[in-house]
C-alpha cells in the first residue's frame, strides 16, 4: 500500500467574456477497493456552489454554474490517496468487452489480436500485449486529436497516452478480456495520463502501454470507462456574453503526484 499526495489544477482562459457557464468536472480521486481518499479539498474560481455525485464505478464528479460574465475559470484539487494495487475485485460490466467508435478494431488490430488468440487470459498475456502496443507507436504530443481513433493512430504510428490506451483496449477486447480505460495522474508532473485495467483472475490489474510498464501504486485514478470520451475530466457549455462573438478557450493543466509513504 502507498500513501500519495496529489495536486491537480485546470484553468480555462476564454478569448471573450462568457456567461451561463455550466461545468462538470471529474477530477476527484475515484473511490474503490484499490484507492481510498483522505482530506480532499476542491475549489473553483469564480466561486460557485458545487454539487457532488458518485457513479456506480466510484467516479466522483463536481458540477456547478457560473451565471455572470467571466473570462477565466479554474479548478484546484489536492489531497491524499491510499493506493493498493490489485485490490479491486468488483465484477466487470459486460460493456468492458464491447467496442466504441474510438476503440473499434480495424484489420491490423484484429491481426495483432489474432497472434495472441488461444492463449490463457492471464497477467503475462496482458503484459505481452502492453509491450507490443508500446512498440507500435512513437510518442508524439501533437500527432493526434481527441477524436482520433485507435485505428487511425495505429495507421499513423504516432500518438499520446490516449492512443496507446485505445489500441490496448481494442486488442484486449478482441481477446474477450474485460478492459477499462483509466484517466488520472501518472508519473509525469504537469500532465494528466491515461492507462488501462484488465479483469484477470478475479482482479482488476493495471497496465500502462504508453510506458510499457505495469501501472503501480504511484498512479491516481480519476475516472474509469470505455474510452477517452467516456472518461473526460472536464465538460461544459457556456454562452458568449456579447451576442454574436465567437469564443475560443485555452486550457492549461497542472498535475503532480508524490509518494508520502
LUMVOZA-320120 format. One record per residue (C-alpha): residue in three letters; x, y, z. Coordinates in pm, 1 decimal, decimal comma. Layout:
# residues N
NULO; ALA; X; Y; Z
...
# end
This chain:
# residues 261
NULO; UNK; 0,0; 0,0; 0,0
NULO; UNK; 119,8; 352,2; -80,5
NULO; UNK; 13,6; 689,1; 57,5
NULO; UNK; 19,0; 953,4; -216,3
NULO; UNK; -18,6; 1328,1; -210,2
NULO; UNK; -153,3; 1491,7; -524,3
NULO; UNK; -243,2; 1827,7; -675,5
NULO; UNK; -447,0; 1893,7; -986,6
NULO; UNK; -531,4; 2225,2; -1148,3
NULO; UNK; -721,7; 2321,9; -1461,5
NULO; UNK; -752,0; 2675,6; -1598,6
NULO; UNK; -970,1; 2780,0; -1892,7
NULO; UNK; -893,4; 3118,4; -2049,1
NULO; UNK; -1167,8; 3242,2; -2281,4
NULO; UNK; -1097,8; 3470,1; -2578,0
NULO; UNK; -1400,2; 3683,9; -2487,4
NULO; UNK; -1633,7; 3714,5; -2187,5
NULO; UNK; -1874,6; 3424,6; -2131,8
NULO; UNK; -2173,0; 3364,9; -1904,2
NULO; UNK; -2417,9; 3087,7; -1815,5
NULO; UNK; -2122,7; 2852,1; -1784,2
NULO; UNK; -2234,1; 2504,4; -1673,6
NULO; UNK; -1949,4; 2264,8; -1590,2
NULO; UNK; -1895,8; 1900,6; -1495,7
NULO; UNK; -1555,8; 1810,4; -1350,1
NULO; UNK; -1436,3; 1457,7; -1281,4
NULO; UNK; -1103,8; 1537,7; -1118,5
NULO; UNK; -1160,3; 1390,4; -772,6
NULO; UNK; -984,9; 1061,1; -693,5
NULO; UNK; -1203,0; 760,7; -759,6
NULO; UNK; -1316,8; 557,8; -457,0
NULO; UNK; -1271,8; 181,7; -486,0
NULO; UNK; -1118,4; -112,7; -302,9
NULO; UNK; -780,8; -21,2; -456,1
NULO; UNK; -795,3; 352,1; -384,4
NULO; UNK; -915,7; 542,9; -78,7
NULO; UNK; -914,2; 920,2; -36,4
NULO; UNK; -836,8; 1144,2; 259,3
NULO; UNK; -855,0; 1519,1; 309,6
NULO; UNK; -965,0; 1606,0; -43,1
NULO; UNK; -1007,6; 1980,7; -95,1
NULO; UNK; -1159,0; 2125,6; -413,0
NULO; UNK; -1235,5; 2483,3; -511,4
NULO; UNK; -1333,2; 2667,0; -827,9
NULO; UNK; -1296,0; 3028,1; -935,3
NULO; UNK; -1505,4; 3228,7; -991,6
NULO; UNK; -1668,4; 3096,6; -676,7
NULO; UNK; -1963,8; 2869,5; -743,2
NULO; UNK; -2184,5; 2641,2; -541,7
NULO; UNK; -2070,5; 2284,1; -612,5
NULO; UNK; -2274,0; 1966,1; -633,0
NULO; UNK; -2102,2; 1631,8; -578,6
NULO; UNK; -2211,1; 1296,8; -721,3
NULO; UNK; -2073,5; 942,3; -740,1
NULO; UNK; -2126,6; 690,7; -1022,7
NULO; UNK; -2169,2; 314,7; -984,9
NULO; UNK; -1798,4; 276,6; -1071,5
NULO; UNK; -1699,3; 510,6; -788,1
NULO; UNK; -1621,1; 804,9; -1018,6
NULO; UNK; -1685,2; 1129,8; -831,8
NULO; UNK; -1796,8; 1448,6; -1003,9
NULO; UNK; -1823,6; 1818,0; -927,7
NULO; UNK; -2082,2; 2024,6; -1111,9
NULO; UNK; -2196,8; 2383,9; -1095,6
NULO; UNK; -2275,7; 2705,8; -1280,2
NULO; UNK; -2117,4; 3048,6; -1318,3
NULO; UNK; -2401,6; 3266,8; -1440,5
NULO; UNK; -2223,3; 3602,1; -1456,8
NULO; UNK; -1962,4; 3725,5; -1703,9
NULO; UNK; -1608,9; 3593,0; -1672,4
NULO; UNK; -1303,7; 3536,1; -1891,1
NULO; UNK; -1124,9; 3273,5; -1682,2
NULO; UNK; -1237,1; 2962,1; -1498,1
NULO; UNK; -1019,2; 2740,9; -1279,1
NULO; UNK; -1042,2; 2441,0; -1050,5
NULO; UNK; -786,8; 2326,5; -793,0
NULO; UNK; -794,8; 1990,1; -617,0
NULO; UNK; -548,7; 1849,3; -364,5
NULO; UNK; -539,9; 1574,7; -103,7
NULO; UNK; -412,0; 1229,4; -18,8
NULO; UNK; -482,2; 886,4; -163,2
NULO; UNK; -419,6; 539,5; -22,6
NULO; UNK; -340,4; 311,1; -317,3
NULO; UNK; -339,2; -71,0; -313,6
NULO; UNK; -273,7; -239,6; -648,4
NULO; UNK; -485,6; -541,8; -736,6
NULO; UNK; -731,1; -492,3; -450,3
NULO; UNK; -1031,3; -415,1; -671,9
NULO; UNK; -1224,2; -739,7; -722,1
NULO; UNK; -1550,6; -585,3; -843,3
NULO; UNK; -1724,6; -784,8; -1115,3
NULO; UNK; -1675,5; -638,6; -1464,6
NULO; UNK; -1971,8; -494,2; -1650,9
NULO; UNK; -2028,7; -667,1; -1989,2
NULO; UNK; -1967,4; -332,7; -2161,6
NULO; UNK; -1594,1; -368,5; -2095,6
NULO; UNK; -1570,5; -631,9; -2368,3
NULO; UNK; -1756,3; -409,8; -2618,4
NULO; UNK; -1609,6; -166,0; -2868,7
NULO; UNK; -1671,6; 206,6; -2904,0
NULO; UNK; -1604,0; 427,7; -3208,5
NULO; UNK; -1264,1; 511,6; -3054,9
NULO; UNK; -1162,6; 150,7; -2986,4
NULO; UNK; -1327,6; -47,8; -3266,4
NULO; UNK; -1058,9; -264,2; -3425,7
NULO; UNK; -956,9; -242,8; -3788,7
NULO; UNK; -790,1; -525,2; -3977,1
NULO; UNK; -446,9; -451,8; -3831,4
NULO; UNK; -569,3; -453,1; -3471,1
NULO; UNK; -755,5; -778,9; -3532,6
NULO; UNK; -443,2; -924,4; -3692,6
NULO; UNK; -236,0; -836,4; -3385,6
NULO; UNK; -502,5; -977,2; -3153,5
NULO; UNK; -502,9; -1297,2; -3360,8
NULO; UNK; -137,4; -1353,2; -3271,8
NULO; UNK; -241,7; -1391,5; -2907,1
NULO; UNK; -567,0; -1580,8; -2968,3
NULO; UNK; -593,9; -1907,1; -2778,2
NULO; UNK; -358,2; -1805,9; -2501,8
NULO; UNK; -478,2; -1813,0; -2143,4
NULO; UNK; -614,0; -1477,4; -2024,1
NULO; UNK; -358,6; -1409,6; -1753,1
NULO; UNK; -120,0; -1140,3; -1638,4
NULO; UNK; 151,4; -1245,5; -1883,5
NULO; UNK; -84,6; -1216,0; -2180,5
NULO; UNK; -183,0; -862,2; -2081,5
NULO; UNK; 180,6; -768,4; -2016,2
NULO; UNK; 284,8; -904,2; -2356,1
NULO; UNK; 10,9; -707,2; -2532,2
NULO; UNK; 108,5; -397,7; -2333,2
NULO; UNK; 469,0; -425,5; -2451,4
NULO; UNK; 351,6; -483,7; -2808,4
NULO; UNK; 131,8; -173,0; -2805,9
NULO; UNK; 419,0; 26,4; -2657,0
NULO; UNK; 631,9; -71,9; -2957,9
NULO; UNK; 366,3; 20,5; -3216,1
NULO; UNK; 363,6; 397,3; -3166,4
NULO; UNK; 611,6; 679,4; -3135,4
NULO; UNK; 504,3; 917,4; -2858,9
NULO; UNK; 422,0; 1246,7; -3029,6
NULO; UNK; 218,8; 1511,7; -2839,5
NULO; UNK; 84,7; 1692,5; -3146,9
NULO; UNK; 22,6; 1396,1; -3375,2
NULO; UNK; -337,5; 1316,9; -3279,2
NULO; UNK; -652,6; 1487,7; -3153,9
NULO; UNK; -922,0; 1399,6; -2901,1
NULO; UNK; -1133,2; 1236,2; -3175,3
NULO; UNK; -851,2; 1020,5; -3317,1
NULO; UNK; -943,8; 652,8; -3313,5
NULO; UNK; -724,1; 358,4; -3222,3
NULO; UNK; -717,8; 250,3; -3587,9
NULO; UNK; -614,5; 596,6; -3708,9
NULO; UNK; -337,4; 632,2; -3450,6
NULO; UNK; -203,4; 287,8; -3536,6
NULO; UNK; -204,4; 379,6; -3904,9
NULO; UNK; -0,3; 695,2; -3831,4
NULO; UNK; 232,5; 514,3; -3592,8
NULO; UNK; 229,2; 812,2; -3356,4
NULO; UNK; 19,6; 928,3; -3065,0
NULO; UNK; -18,0; 1009,4; -2698,2
NULO; UNK; -128,4; 812,2; -2393,0
NULO; UNK; -493,3; 823,1; -2506,3
NULO; UNK; -399,5; 647,9; -2830,5
NULO; UNK; -189,4; 377,6; -2664,3
NULO; UNK; -475,8; 307,8; -2422,6
NULO; UNK; -735,0; 292,4; -2703,4
NULO; UNK; -526,8; 43,2; -2904,3
NULO; UNK; -471,4; -169,6; -2594,0
NULO; UNK; -848,2; -169,4; -2533,0
NULO; UNK; -912,6; -276,9; -2891,7
NULO; UNK; -671,3; -571,4; -2879,5
NULO; UNK; -767,8; -698,1; -2533,2
NULO; UNK; -1140,2; -671,5; -2601,3
NULO; UNK; -1086,4; -866,8; -2924,6
NULO; UNK; -946,5; -1138,9; -2699,2
NULO; UNK; -1253,0; -1125,4; -2474,2
NULO; UNK; -1070,1; -975,5; -2175,1
NULO; UNK; -1273,5; -708,0; -1991,0
NULO; UNK; -1061,5; -393,3; -2025,6
NULO; UNK; -1113,2; -43,8; -1890,2
NULO; UNK; -973,9; 291,3; -1999,6
NULO; UNK; -842,5; 485,0; -1698,2
NULO; UNK; -773,5; 859,9; -1673,1
NULO; UNK; -592,5; 1032,9; -1390,7
NULO; UNK; -242,6; 1120,0; -1278,5
NULO; UNK; 69,8; 920,0; -1353,5
NULO; UNK; 438,3; 977,4; -1300,4
NULO; UNK; 481,7; 1273,5; -1535,6
NULO; UNK; 444,9; 1602,4; -1349,7
NULO; UNK; 236,7; 1868,2; -1519,7
NULO; UNK; 11,5; 1636,9; -1719,2
NULO; UNK; -282,5; 1405,9; -1682,1
NULO; UNK; -239,0; 1048,8; -1803,9
NULO; UNK; -430,9; 752,1; -1942,4
NULO; UNK; -368,4; 380,2; -1894,9
NULO; UNK; -567,3; 55,7; -1870,2
NULO; UNK; -704,3; -202,7; -1631,6
NULO; UNK; -782,8; -564,6; -1722,2
NULO; UNK; -1000,2; -804,2; -1525,0
NULO; UNK; -779,0; -1109,3; -1480,9
NULO; UNK; -809,9; -1393,2; -1228,6
NULO; UNK; -1081,7; -1207,4; -1037,4
NULO; UNK; -897,3; -875,0; -1004,5
NULO; UNK; -854,8; -550,7; -1194,2
NULO; UNK; -484,8; -520,3; -1280,3
NULO; UNK; -324,8; -203,4; -1420,8
NULO; UNK; -111,5; -171,3; -1736,1
NULO; UNK; 49,2; 137,6; -1888,8
NULO; UNK; 114,6; 76,4; -2261,1
NULO; UNK; 250,0; 430,5; -2307,3
NULO; UNK; 545,3; 349,2; -2082,4
NULO; UNK; 539,4; -25,1; -2149,2
NULO; UNK; 524,5; -94,0; -1774,7
NULO; UNK; 273,5; -209,7; -1516,7
NULO; UNK; 93,6; 85,8; -1362,0
NULO; UNK; 183,2; 68,7; -994,4
NULO; UNK; 55,9; 224,4; -671,5
NULO; UNK; 200,4; 566,2; -762,3
NULO; UNK; -88,1; 638,8; -1002,9
NULO; UNK; -402,7; 828,3; -900,7
NULO; UNK; -725,6; 727,6; -1074,1
NULO; UNK; -992,9; 988,6; -1151,6
NULO; UNK; -1220,4; 804,0; -1394,5
NULO; UNK; -1265,2; 458,4; -1547,1
NULO; UNK; -1472,8; 378,6; -1851,9
NULO; UNK; -1489,6; 262,0; -2210,4
NULO; UNK; -1263,4; 519,3; -2375,6
NULO; UNK; -1130,3; 875,3; -2354,0
NULO; UNK; -1467,9; 1035,1; -2425,6
NULO; UNK; -1632,6; 827,2; -2155,0
NULO; UNK; -1354,5; 929,3; -1913,2
NULO; UNK; -1323,1; 1300,3; -1995,0
NULO; UNK; -1226,5; 1506,3; -1690,3
NULO; UNK; -1379,1; 1835,8; -1798,7
NULO; UNK; -1706,2; 1906,3; -1975,1
NULO; UNK; -1904,2; 2224,8; -2001,5
NULO; UNK; -2118,5; 2460,7; -2203,2
NULO; UNK; -2129,1; 2839,2; -2198,5
NULO; UNK; -2275,1; 3134,2; -2382,7
NULO; UNK; -2098,0; 3438,0; -2520,1
NULO; UNK; -2158,8; 3743,2; -2303,4
NULO; UNK; -2162,0; 3955,7; -2619,9
NULO; UNK; -2412,5; 3816,7; -2864,5
NULO; UNK; -2250,3; 3713,0; -3189,0
NULO; UNK; -1897,3; 3678,6; -3053,9
NULO; UNK; -1718,9; 3354,3; -3132,3
NULO; UNK; -1540,3; 3234,3; -2820,6
NULO; UNK; -1243,5; 3000,9; -2807,2
NULO; UNK; -1073,1; 2867,2; -2498,1
NULO; UNK; -718,3; 2783,1; -2396,4
NULO; UNK; -675,0; 2501,6; -2145,9
NULO; UNK; -384,1; 2482,7; -1900,9
NULO; UNK; -333,9; 2181,0; -1673,0
NULO; UNK; -111,0; 2129,8; -1372,7
NULO; UNK; -71,5; 1787,5; -1211,3
NULO; UNK; 162,9; 1641,2; -951,8
NULO; UNK; 179,8; 1319,0; -751,0
NULO; UNK; 428,2; 1247,7; -471,5
NULO; UNK; 471,4; 928,4; -272,7
NULO; UNK; 446,8; 1008,4; 100,0
NULO; UNK; 474,0; 655,2; 239,1
# end
